[in-house]
Amino acid sequence: EGNERICAMETVSDLCGVLPTADFQRLLDVLVEKGYRVVGPVVRDGSVVWETVERTADLPIGWRDVQEPGRYRLESSGDNRIFGVVHGPQSLKPFSFAPREPLLTIERSKNRFTAVPTMPKSEKVAVLGARSCDVAGLGMQDRIFLRDAYADSYYQARRAGLFVVAVNCTKALTTCFCSSMATGPRAASGFDLALTELDGVFLIEAGSQDGRDILSMLAIDPASPAQIEEAESNIGSCAMSQTRRLDTSRLPQALYDAHEHSRWDDVAARCLACGNCTMVCPTCFCHTVEETPDLAGQRTEHARLWDSCFTQEHGYIHGKNIRPTIKDRYRMWLTHKLASWVDQFGTSGCVGCGRCITWCPVGIDLTEELPALLKSSTKAKEKPGQA
């Protein structure tokens, strides 16, 4: 249990410190001094998005988000908290798995052609304000794209320059259920620095050698036992306040057994197959490729783009669509996310961030759909000879 505590007491002196909120700019300056482009949450068009930040004032100070199924809004929090907004539609996924990634260019000359890989430019990016669910999602993406001997070189190049500054949650949204997925509200691993915002101060914990280097440059005082206990209490209260949960104890088999459940028809009647849930999900990795030739027909760019298993084209293979209906596609998505993902990668593909609930235009809630699917069908099969 001690290893899961914030700033475990035996390491307080060198891994955990206290930064006054008034001095927060020092953290940004040190990151820039180490060569990082600092990216943080910025208020834009009624939401928060990742953008380059230079000053503390660029961050969403005094704002909070209210999220419900199919609804999102920002409102004044009435305080000066820097990270009162939990998250917007973007996770950490775009920083390593780019929405559009040029893979190679192909040029033709006379009777031959040449193919040249288009590797991303090396850049050091420090993402400030990632939540524990997003850190967990990044870890799942690492498992997918950096697995064994088959690492994706494009993902690997972007991931190598990424420095993650996580923020532990002390307030939960109504759509959050990370506690039941064991992915939050505290970031347990996968970060370089982790912040916990208290009144007037931040507790800063290092999670890597790079993080320890930054912490040493800040030259801040160690956290006191009282501050550590306050942070733990706030994070614990956040976990207890979550009203949604996902019971995965019967997965994956129970969801496989529900393949012909009538609930799939019910949810398909509501689903628009818009793909919003997959676009905002921190772990979805479906993609397609496209060719963009020049007008002369001598050069083309081969690129990878995000795709969704909810599109008709994604299920089109060798002249046949293997998932022609919305029912087929929703069933594919949920079964993969919560069941076959476990068989593939040893963990669920859901981190409990709740984005798919918030950004679904019709408010479909997988924490309601799963329990309904795992119940026995309400329509009992009639025995032979019954009227």
SVG drawing of the C-alpha trace seen along z (x, -y; Angstrom):
<svg xmlns="http://www.w3.org/2000/svg" viewBox="-51 -35 69 65">
<polyline fill="none" stroke="black" stroke-width="0.4" points="0.0,0.0 2.9,-2.4 4.0,-2.3 0.6,-3.7 0.6,-6.6 1.4,-10.1 5.0,-10.8 5.7,-7.7 7.1,-8.8 10.5,-7.2 11.1,-9.2 9.7,-12.5 13.1,-14.3 14.1,-13.6 11.0,-12.8 8.2,-15.1 8.1,-18.8 5.8,-21.7 5.4,-24.5 3.4,-27.5 0.6,-28.2 2.0,-31.8 5.3,-30.3 3.8,-27.9 5.4,-29.8 8.7,-28.4 7.7,-24.9 6.9,-26.2 10.2,-28.1 12.3,-25.1 10.6,-22.8 11.3,-25.4 14.9,-25.7 15.3,-21.9 14.2,-22.2 10.5,-21.3 7.6,-22.9 5.0,-23.1 1.5,-22.1 -1.5,-22.5 -5.3,-22.8 -6.5,-26.1 -10.1,-27.4 -11.3,-27.5 -14.8,-27.6 -16.5,-26.5 -14.2,-23.6 -10.5,-23.0 -8.0,-21.9 -4.3,-21.2 -2.3,-24.2 1.2,-25.6 1.4,-27.6 4.0,-30.1 2.5,-31.6 0.4,-30.3 -2.3,-32.7 -2.8,-30.7 -4.2,-27.8 -8.0,-27.6 -7.7,-29.3 -11.1,-29.7 -13.0,-27.4 -14.6,-24.0 -16.4,-21.6 -19.8,-20.1 -20.3,-16.9 -23.4,-14.7 -24.5,-12.2 -24.4,-14.1 -23.6,-17.4 -20.5,-19.5 -20.2,-23.0 -17.7,-25.3 -18.6,-27.6 -16.9,-29.8 -15.6,-27.9 -15.5,-30.9 -11.9,-30.1 -8.4,-30.4 -7.6,-26.8 -5.5,-26.2 -6.7,-22.7 -10.4,-23.0 -11.3,-21.7 -11.0,-17.9 -10.7,-17.3 -12.0,-18.2 -12.5,-15.9 -8.7,-15.4 -6.7,-12.7 -2.9,-12.2 -3.5,-10.0 -2.8,-12.7 0.7,-13.3 2.0,-9.8 -0.6,-8.4 -1.1,-11.4 -4.6,-11.9 -2.9,-12.2 0.6,-10.7 2.5,-10.8 4.2,-7.4 6.1,-7.6 6.3,-9.3 6.5,-7.4 8.0,-9.0 8.0,-7.6 10.8,-8.2 10.9,-6.4 10.7,-2.6 11.2,-2.7 9.9,-4.2 11.4,-5.1 9.7,-5.0 11.1,-7.2 9.8,-6.9 8.5,-10.2 9.5,-10.1 8.2,-12.7 10.5,-15.5 12.1,-15.0 10.5,-17.3 10.5,-17.4 6.9,-18.1 5.9,-18.4 2.2,-17.9 1.0,-19.7 -2.3,-18.6 -2.9,-15.0 -5.3,-13.1 -4.7,-9.7 -7.2,-8.1 -5.2,-9.6 -1.9,-8.5 -3.4,-4.9 -4.7,-5.3 -1.2,-6.3 0.2,-3.1 -2.4,-1.0 -1.4,-2.7 2.3,-1.9 1.3,1.7 -0.3,1.7 2.3,-0.3 5.5,0.6 4.7,4.3 7.6,6.8 9.6,6.8 6.9,5.0 7.2,1.4 5.6,-1.2 8.5,-3.5 6.3,-6.5 4.6,-6.2 8.0,-5.4 9.5,-8.6 6.8,-10.8 6.5,-9.0 10.3,-9.3 10.1,-13.1 7.0,-13.1 7.2,-14.4 4.0,-13.8 3.0,-16.1 0.0,-14.4 -2.6,-16.1 -4.2,-13.9 -8.0,-14.4 -9.6,-15.8 -13.0,-16.3 -14.9,-13.8 -17.3,-14.5 -20.7,-12.7 -19.4,-10.8 -16.2,-9.6 -15.8,-5.9 -12.0,-5.6 -12.0,-4.3 -13.8,-1.1 -11.4,-0.6 -8.3,-1.0 -7.0,-3.8 -7.5,-6.8 -8.2,-9.3 -4.5,-9.2 -1.8,-8.5 0.0,-5.5 2.7,-5.2 3.5,-6.3 4.2,-9.9 7.3,-12.0 5.8,-14.5 2.5,-14.3 0.8,-17.3 -1.8,-17.5 -3.5,-20.9 -4.3,-22.0 -5.2,-25.4 -2.4,-27.7 0.2,-25.0 1.0,-22.0 2.5,-18.8 4.9,-17.5 6.0,-13.9 8.6,-12.6 7.9,-9.4 11.0,-9.1 14.6,-10.2 13.6,-13.0 11.0,-14.1 13.6,-14.0 15.9,-16.2 13.1,-18.8 12.3,-18.5 15.9,-19.2 16.0,-22.3 12.9,-23.7 14.8,-23.6 11.5,-23.4 10.9,-22.4 9.8,-18.8 6.2,-18.1 5.1,-17.8 3.3,-14.7 0.2,-16.9 0.2,-18.1 0.6,-14.5 -2.3,-13.3 -4.5,-16.2 -3.8,-15.3 -4.5,-11.6 -7.8,-12.5 -8.9,-14.7 -8.1,-12.1 -9.8,-9.4 -12.9,-11.6 -12.8,-12.0 -12.8,-8.2 -15.7,-7.8 -17.8,-10.5 -17.9,-8.7 -21.5,-7.5 -20.8,-5.5 -18.9,-2.3 -18.2,0.7 -18.2,4.2 -15.7,6.2 -15.6,9.2 -17.5,11.4 -15.6,10.3 -14.6,11.2 -16.7,14.3 -20.0,12.9 -19.9,10.3 -19.1,13.0 -22.1,15.0 -24.3,11.9 -23.6,11.8 -27.3,12.4 -28.8,10.3 -31.8,8.2 -30.2,5.1 -28.0,4.8 -31.1,3.9 -32.1,1.3 -28.8,-0.5 -28.5,-0.3 -31.8,-2.1 -30.3,-5.0 -26.7,-5.0 -26.0,-7.4 -22.7,-5.7 -21.1,-9.1 -17.8,-7.8 -17.5,-10.4 -16.9,-7.8 -13.9,-6.4 -12.4,-9.8 -12.4,-10.9 -11.4,-7.6 -7.9,-7.5 -7.2,-4.0 -9.1,-3.4 -6.5,-2.8 -8.5,-2.0 -6.9,-3.7 -7.0,-3.6 -4.5,-4.7 -4.9,-7.0 -3.0,-8.0 -2.6,-11.6 -1.1,-11.8 0.1,-15.0 -1.6,-16.3 1.2,-15.0 0.8,-11.4 4.5,-11.3 4.5,-11.5 2.1,-10.3 2.0,-10.5 1.0,-7.4 -0.6,-8.5 -2.2,-6.9 -5.4,-8.5 -7.6,-7.9 -10.6,-5.8 -13.6,-4.3 -15.1,-0.9 -18.5,-2.7 -18.0,-3.7 -19.3,-1.5 -16.0,-1.6 -14.0,-0.2 -15.9,3.1 -15.5,3.5 -13.1,6.3 -12.6,8.0 -15.9,7.0 -18.0,7.5 -19.0,5.4 -18.6,7.7 -20.4,5.2 -23.2,3.8 -25.5,2.5 -25.1,0.2 -25.9,3.1 -22.9,5.0 -20.6,2.0 -21.7,1.1 -21.4,4.7 -17.9,4.9 -16.8,1.7 -18.1,2.6 -17.1,6.3 -13.6,5.4 -13.2,2.6 -14.3,4.7 -13.7,8.3 -11.5,9.2 -9.1,6.4 -8.4,8.4 -7.5,11.5 -5.2,9.4 -3.5,7.2 -4.2,8.6 -6.3,5.6 -9.6,3.8 -9.5,1.2 -11.5,-1.2 -9.9,-3.7 -13.1,-5.1 -12.7,-8.7 -16.3,-8.9 -15.6,-10.9 -17.7,-8.5 -20.7,-9.2 -20.2,-13.0 -19.5,-13.4 -22.1,-10.9 -24.8,-13.2 -27.6,-10.9 -26.0,-10.2 -25.4,-6.4 -23.8,-5.3 -21.7,-2.1 -22.0,-1.9 -25.7,-1.3 -25.3,0.8 -22.9,3.4 -25.1,4.4 -28.1,4.6 -26.2,6.9 -25.0,9.1 -28.5,9.7 -30.4,12.8 -32.6,12.0 -36.1,11.0 -37.5,13.0 -37.3,16.6 -37.0,19.0 -40.2,21.0 -40.0,24.8 -41.1,26.9 -44.9,27.3 -45.6,24.2 -48.1,21.7"/>
</svg>
